[in-house]
Amino acid sequence: MDLHFGDSRPTDEERAAVDALLGPPESSWKGADRSDADLRWARGGREARDRRDLLLPGLHAVNDRVGWISEGALGYLCRRLTVPPAEAYGVATFYAMFSVRPRPATVLHLCTDLACTAAGATELCADVESRLGPESGVQVERSPCLGLCERAPAALVIRAGDNSARPAFEDEARSGPKGGSGGTAPGDGTGRGGGGEETPRATAVCAPATPDTAIQAATAPENAPPEPPPTAAVPQAGDPTLSLLHRIGTADPADLDDYRAHGGYTALRRAFALGPAAVIREVTDSGLLGRGGAAFPTGRKWQAAAAQPDHPHYLVCNADESEPGTFKDRVLMEGDPYALVEAMTIAAYATGAHKGYLYLRGEYPRATARMRHAITQARARGLLGDDILGQGHAFDIEIRRGAGAYICGEETALFNSIEGYRGEPRTKPPFPVEKGLFGKPTVENNVETLVNVLPVLTLGAQAYAAIGTEKSTGPKLFCVSGSVARPGLYELPFGATLRELLRLAGVRDNLRAVLLGGAAGGFVRPDELDIPLTFEGTREAGTTLGSGVVMAFDDTVPLPRLLLRIAEFFRDESCGQCVPCRVGTVRQEEALHRIAERTGADAAADIALLREVGRAMRDASICGLGQTAWNAVESAIDRLGAYE
């Protein structure tokens, strides 16, 4: 592709997709017809740079409408945003869900990650690929984790085109929020009611998938069977003792009044009564730690951002959960979306932020539809906007969709993605609370962390801290999948043991290993199930809790295949910015391939090489991806004797 403005022109459809997002061009410098525009002026400088953050939504707009991003479309988008084409090309090729080469309008994503591999994804992919050839009009792509691990193996269909005139297959158009019929998904008809980009694409989720159901969904997504309600992912649904999941299955996720009838917005009213400083003090005294894996004290982060004199402050909710085995944020957004809106509003009030971004996985169509609706309804009812509940605080939320990049779960990579750059991590310091999104003080929390703020305020800091252990307070969500009878999302207080959790999920007798923390975590043996599920307990046991992934594997699952898949995952998802990760993840995969093909002395040499490469990645990589890429393989070798 020519990286300068060339002769390629956008099609009418591509131009319409960009203009629907940005509005009609004001001058021929930005792509307007010369007969209709004034050639004597062009805006630039700060005004042009301030629109750079619309690059990712613009790429989505074209990709959703046409199915791929042509040179003409990219050039037109660059003119509209005054972005160098070479930089825009670098962004477009960074994300797995975009294509800069022609492809069919319909793409069938088949998950090949850990839970799906254990459930037969390899055979599923081979069967579907043999039956859907080039003449089918469907492109089959093997995909990393789709966040549907409780229903493995999973498939996601995305069909490009202008589908705005008919119900989106991804929303509630075919199944009500509690599993009944009716209840069309809300929105303003444009897909932008929640402050995000237009989404004309049609989607269908098929999980658990068989070759026949996946092909049916790909060839006619509008006839695909509806998704089960979020309650299907919560085996404990209806349990009144739950704190974070108690509304899932009891309150209609599309109904704001029903949310309020079940205790919604009680926490926000208490926050306004306390004031920003007292809210931060409550969160600090509660001992709430971040639930994304780093376990950083939430109150300290909020206090550090609130104290910054530079303005404006921003709030970013990281809903780009891409760790294989993780689906808790998806279930929360699908089953209790107003809780996240309320929690974000509280966090913004406490830290002095007036603008929030919800960065949401591109592979989560139903969660996107429900969050967009919740934001729209909250805004219409005065719960977002210029004067929330008459308290004088202004705050609004904008949804930004990711496009398939695991690295964007790292907070600074996420900021770059929102700003319209490649999603590569930044060097720290400066830390996000000092210079984050757009170079301003920023608080970044994931969905589970923010939702925990609600019981902190409704129960009080002391009562919340009494749940769990002294160092790991409150309830914790665990994503259980693999060789269990009842996979799903479980809520337990910190301190429960791994054995207790697996007993709830119905673990099978022939257990071979349990992976804690996902691909970036570590394996434990069946005789280590009494590990307490706390940050300090797993650390003392030589493993990690991570984001709460618990994947059980029985002795029918080939462990070498899982380790190879983990290595392939990190090789694919490395952003390539730093050498230790860029090269190390490739060398790790190569060594595992060699070990899989032979044993004995040669295997011992490759294991020694793996250890050396793993240490280099852990010590020298710029971010957590490279630093943890060796963890699961190392634990499988040392704790499970994987290649003995």
N, C-alpha and C positions, 0 to 999 in steps of 0.2 A: 504494500500500500504506500502511495506517495504521501510523505509526511508534511507536504506543503499544500496550500490551497491549489487544487488542480482544476481540471475541466469537468470533473464528475459533479453531477447535480443531483439533489435529492428528488425522489419521486414525490408526487402529490401526497401520497399517503404518509411518507416520512416527514414531509414538511408540516402536514396537518398534525402529526403526533407531537412534534416539537412546539408548534404554535399553540396547541391545546394546553401545554404546560406554561409556556413563557408569554403567551399573548402574541399578537401579530407584530412583525418587525417594524421598527420606526424609521429605518433608513436603509438605503441599498447597501450600506456597509455591513448591515446585519442580515442581508439576504432578501430585502424587499425588492419587488419588481421595480426596475429603474423608471418605468413610466408613472409609478405611483409614489415615488419617494424623492426626497430632497437630497441631492448628492453633495451638498455643500458643507455638511457637518457630520460628525460621528462622535458619540460619547466614548469616553475612555477613562483611564486613570482609576480613581477610587470607585467610581460607579460601576465600571466594568469588573473590577476585581471583586466587588461585593457580590457579584452574581456567580462566582466560581463554584459556590457550594451547590448550585443547581445542575452541575454536570452529571452527577450520579442519577438524580431523578430524570434528567434528559435522556441519558442512555437507557434507563428503564422504559421511558415512554416510547422510544423507537423500537427497542427489542420486544416490548409487549405488543406493539401494533403490527410489526412486520415479521418478527421472529429472529432477525439478525440485524447487525449494524453495518451498513454499507459505507463506502468511502464518501459518497455524496451526502448521506445522512450525517456522518460524523463531521464533515466539513461545514455543513449548514449549522449544526449545533455549536461548533467552535466559533463561527462568525457571530452567532447570537450571544454567546457568552464571552467573546474576546479571549478565548483560551487557545494557546498554541496547539495545532493539530497533533504534533508529536507527543505532547503531554496527554492529550485526550486519548490518543491511541494507547498509550501506556496504561491509562486507567481502564479503558474498555477491555484490554486483554488481560487485566489483572484478575477479573472475576470469572468464576467457572460458569455462571449462568448466562453470560453474554457470549455472542459469537460475532466475529468480524468476517466470517466466511458464509456464503449462502447455505442455508439449511431449511428443511421443511418447517412449516408453521407450527407443527405439533412435535413436541419433544417429550419422550417418556423417560423419566429419571427412575432408575432402579437402584435402590440402596444396596451397597455391597459392604457396609461396615459391620462391626463385630456381631451385634445381635442378629442382624439379617443374615450374615454369613453362617452363623450357627443354626439359623432356621432354614437354610437351603437356598440362599440368594444366588450362589454360584450356578446351581442347576436351573434356577428360575431365569437368570440372565441368558444362559445358553439357549434355553427353549424359546424365549421370546425373540431373541436375536435371529434365530433360525427361521422364525415365522413372519417377522416383520422386516422384509427386505426393502431396498431403495424404492421399489414401486409402491410401497404401502403409504407413502406420504408421512411417515412417522420416523423421527430420528430417535434411536434408543441410545441412552447414555448411562453408563455405570456411574453411580453417584456416591459421594460420601454420605455420612449419616443424615437422614431426613428428619430426625427427631420424632420418629414414630416407633421407637424400640419396643414398646409394650404390645405392638401389633405386627411384629416382624413376621415375614419379610414385607417391605413396604415399597410402594411405587407412587410417584407423583407425575401427573400429566399437566403440561402447560401448553395451551394452544394460543398462539398469537392471533391478533385481529381486532377489529373494532366490535367488541362484544357488549358495548355500553347500552345497547338498545334492548338487551334481554337479560334475565336474571343471571348473575354471576354464579357459576357452579360452586364457588368456594365459600359462599355465605350460607345463610339460613333459608334459602329459597325453597329447599326441598325437605328440610327437617327442622322442626321446632327445637328450641334450646334445651328442652327436657326429653327429647327423643320423640315427641309427637309430630304431627304434620302441621303445615302452615307456618306462619311467622316469617315473612320475608325479611331478608337482611336489610338493615337500615342503611341509609346513606342519602346523598343528595342527587344521585343519578350520575354524577361525574366521577365518583371515586375520590374526590378531593375534600370531602366534608370533614375528615379528620386531620386536615392540615398536611396532607401528603400529596405525592404525585398521582397523576391519573393512572388507573390500572385497568385497561380495556381487555387484558388477557382473560382467558377462561382456564380454570384449573379443575382437576379432579384428583382426589386422594384415594388410593386403593391399598388397604392394609387390614388384615394380612392379604397379600396378593398371591394369586396363582397365575400361571401363564394365560389361562382363558380370561380371568377378570382383568388382568393388566392390559391385555390386547383389546378387550372390550372398552375399557376406559380410554385407551389411546385413540381408538378409531371413532368413538362416539362419547366424548366426555360428558355430554349433557344427559346421557342415559346411564352413567355410572351409578352404582348404588350409593346412597348417602352415607356420609361418615357417621359413626356412632357418636352419641353425645359425650361431652367431656366426663360425665360420671362414669363412663365405661373404663376410663383410665385411672379411676380412684376407687380401689377395692374397699376403702373405709368410708365411702360416701354415705352421708346420713348420720355419722357418728357425732353426737352433740359435743363431745369433749375436744374435738379438733379446733385449733386456733386459726390456721391458715387456709384450711380446706373446708371449713364448716358450711360455706354458702354453696359449694359445688354440689348440685343435686337437690338443693332446697330453694334456691333463689334463681329466677330467670335472668340469665346473663345479659339479655337484651333490654331489660326493664329497669330503668333507674329507680322508679318508685319501689319496686320489689327489693332492690338493693338497699335502699334506705330503710325499708320495713324490717330488714334483717341486720340492722345495726350500722348500715353504711352512713358515712359522713359524721359519725359520732366523734371519731378521732380528730377530724379536721376542726370541728367546733371546739374541742378541748385545746387544740393547738393554738387557735386564735385567742382563747381565753388565757393561755399561759404566756404567749409572746415568743418571739424567735429564740432568744437566749435560753429561756426555760425549756423550750422543746429540745434544743441541743443538749441541755443538761440531763433531761430525762433519757434521751437516747444514749448518752454517755454512761449514765448510772445503770442503765439496763444491761450493760455489757454486750450489746449487740455487735457481733462481728460480721464482716462481709461474707456472703454465702457463695461467692463465685469461685472460691478456692484459696485466695490469698489470706482470708481471715483477718483483714485489717479492721481495727475498731471504727465503726461507722461514725460515732460521735466525734472522734478526733478528726476525721476527714471533714465532716460538716463544719466543725469549729474553725479549722484551718482555712477553709474556703470563705466562710462568713467574715473572717477577720481581714480579708484582703481589701486594701483600699481601692484597687483598680476595679472599674466597672465597665460593662455589665458583667454580672455573674451568670453562669449557665448551669443547667442541670441536664445530665444525659443518663437515660435509662438504657442499659446494655441488655437488650433482649435478643442478641445474636448468639444464642447458645448453640454452639456447633460441636461441642465435645461429644464424641461418640458415646451413646448411652444416656445422654441427657435430654429430658423432655419436660422438666418441671415448669419452666417458664411458659411453655406452650400451653400446658393444662391450666395454669393460672390465668393466662390471658383469654383463653377460650371459655373457661368456666366462671371467672369472676373478674371481668375486665374493669369494672368501676373501682375495684379495690386498688388497682394499679394507678388509675387516674387520681384517686384520693391520696394515695401515698406519695405520688410525685408532687402533688400540690403542697403537701405538708413539707416535704424536703425543700421545695423551692421557697416556701415561706420562711423556713428556718435559716436558709443560707443566703437569702436576698436575691434569688434568681427570679427573673420575670419571663424567661423563655426556656422551655424544655424540649429536648429531642428524644423521641422513642426510636431507637435503632433496632429494627425488627428483622428477623431472618426472612430472606426472600422465599424460603421453602415453607413458610407458614401462612398459607392463604387464609385459612379460617381465622386464625389469631389476628391477622391484619384486618380482616373485615370487621371483626368484633371490637377491636380496639378503635378502629376508625369510627364506628357507630357510637361507642361509649364517649369518645372525645366530642363528637358532634352533639350528642345529647347533653353532656355536661356543660358545654358552651351555651347551648340554647337555654339551659335552666339557671344560668348565672353561677355555675360551679367552676367555670373557667372563663377567662376574659379580663376586663379592665377593673372590675370591682367584685371580687369573689365573696359571696354571702354578705355583701354590704360592708366588708371589713377594710376596704381600701387597698387590698393587695391585688396586683395585676399579675396574671400568669396564664400562659397558654402552651399547648403541646403540639409539636409537629412530628409526624411519623416519617421516618426515612427507612426505606427498605434496603437491606443488604442484598448482595447478588452472588453469594456463594464464595465466602472466603473465611476460613477458620481463624486466620490471623486477626481478623477484625474484632474478635472477642477481646483482644488486648486493647486496653483503654486508649492509648495514644494512636494506635493503628485505626481505631474506630473514629477518633477525631479527624484524622487525615481523610478517611473515607467520606465523612460528612462534608468536609471542606472541599471535596472534589479532587483529591489527590489519590495516588495509589495507597492502599491500606497497609502501609509499612510502619512499624513501631518507631517512636522517637526516642532519642537518648534522654535519660533522666539522671540528675535534675536538668532543667526545672521540672517540678512535679505538677500534675494537672491542677491541683488546688491553687497553684500560683499562675501558671500559664498553661491552659488547657485548650479547649475549643476556641478557635479564632484568636488564640493568644490571650485569652481571658481566664480568670479563676473559674474552675469547673468542678462540680461534684459529679462523679460517675459511680452509679450503683447498678447492680443487676436487679431483676424483677423480684426474686425471692427476698433479697435484702430489704428492698423498699416496702414490700408487703408486710414484713415483720414489724415495721414502724407502727402499724395500726394497733396490734395488741400491746405494744409498748405504751401507747398513749391511753388506750381504753382500760388496760389493767393497772397501769402505773409501773414505774421502773422497778420498784422492789418486787412486786408480784411477778413481773416478767422474769427478773433475774433469778427468782426462786425455781423456775422451770429449768431443767437441765443440770449442768454442773457449774462449779465455781468459775471455771475458765471458758466454758462453752455454754452460754446461757440461751434459753428459749427453745422453741421447737425447731426441728430440721426436717426438710423434705428429702426423700430418698427415691431415686429412679431405679426401680428394680426390674430387670429383664433377664432373658436367657433361659436357663433350665429350671424354671419355676412354674408352678401351676397357676398362680395368680399374679402375672406381671402387672406393674402399674406404679403409680405415685403414692408413696406412703409418708405419713407424718408421724414422727416419734419425737419425744424429748431427747435432747442430747444426753448421752450416757447409756442409752439402750445398747445392747450388744448386737453384733452382727448376727449371732445365732437367733436372737429374738426376732429380728427383722426378717430373716430368711424363713423362719417358722411361720410368720404371718403370710408370707408370699407362697408358701408350700413348696419348699425346695425339694428336689428329687434325691433319692437315696444314694445314687451313684455319682455324687458330687466330685468333680476333679479339681476345680479351682474357682476362686471368686476374684474378680477384678474390681478394685475400689478406685474411684476417681476417673474412670474412663481411660482412653488411650494414653493420657498423660499421667496415669496413676500407676498402681502396682498390684500384682497378684498376691493372694494369700492362700494358704493350704486349708483343707477341710478341718485340720486339727487346730486351727487358729480362729475359730468362729466366735470365741469369747472376747474378741477385741472390742473395747468400748467405742462406740461411734461418736467420738468427740475429736476436735482438732488435736488436742494434746495426746489422747489415747492412741490414735492411729500413728501419730508421729513417734511415740515411744515404741510402737510395734514395728517401726521401720517401713511404714507405708504412708498413704495419704488419704484424707477424706475427700479432697477436691471439691467438686460441686455437688457431690452426693450420688454419684453413679455407683450402682451395685449390680454387677453382671455375673450371674452364676453359670458355670459351664460343667456339664457332666462328662463322663468318660467317653461319650460318643462324639464329642467335638474335637477335631484334630487341632491340638495346640500349635504345632508349627504353622498351620495355615493362618491362625489368628495372629501370630506374631508377624508373619509376613504382611498381613493386611494392615497391622499397626505401622509397620515400617513404610509401606506404600502410602499410607495416609499422611505421615509426616513429610515424606518426600514431596508429595503433591501439594501440601498446604504450606510448605516453607515459602516465605515471600522472597527469599533469595538475597535479602539486603546484606546479611553478614556471612562471611565465609564459613565459619564453623558449622552453622546450620545448613547452609546451602550445599556444602560438600559433604558434611557428616551424615545427613539424612540419606543421601544417595549411597554412600559407602556402607551404611548400616543395612540398607535393603539388599545391596549386592552380596554382602557377607551372609545374610540370612538365606538368600537364594542358593548360595554355594553350600551352606550347611544342610539345606533341605535335600540336596542332591547327593550328598555323601556324608559319611561319619568317620570316626576314628581320629587319627592324628591330624588330618586336614581340618576336621571340625574344631579341634582344640586350637589350632592356629587362628582360625577365623573368630573363635570366641575371644581369644586374646586381643585380636584386632578390634572387635566390637567394644571391648572394655576401654581400649585406648581412645577410640573415636567417641565413645560415650562420655568419657571424662572431658575431652576437648569441647564437646558441645555444651556440656553442663557448665563448664568454667568460663567459656568465652562467648557464648551466644548473647545477642543483645536483648532477647526477651524470653519469656517463659516457654515458647514453642520449642526452641532448640534446647533449652535447659532441661526440659522434661521428656524429650523425644526418646531417650534411652531408658527411661524408668521402667516401663512395663516389660521390655525385653530383658533388662537386667534382673528384675524380680523373678521372671519366669525361669531364667537360668539358675539363679542362686537359690530360690525357694522351692521351685517345682522340679528342678533337674530336667529342664525341658529337652536337652539334647544329650542326655546320658544314655 
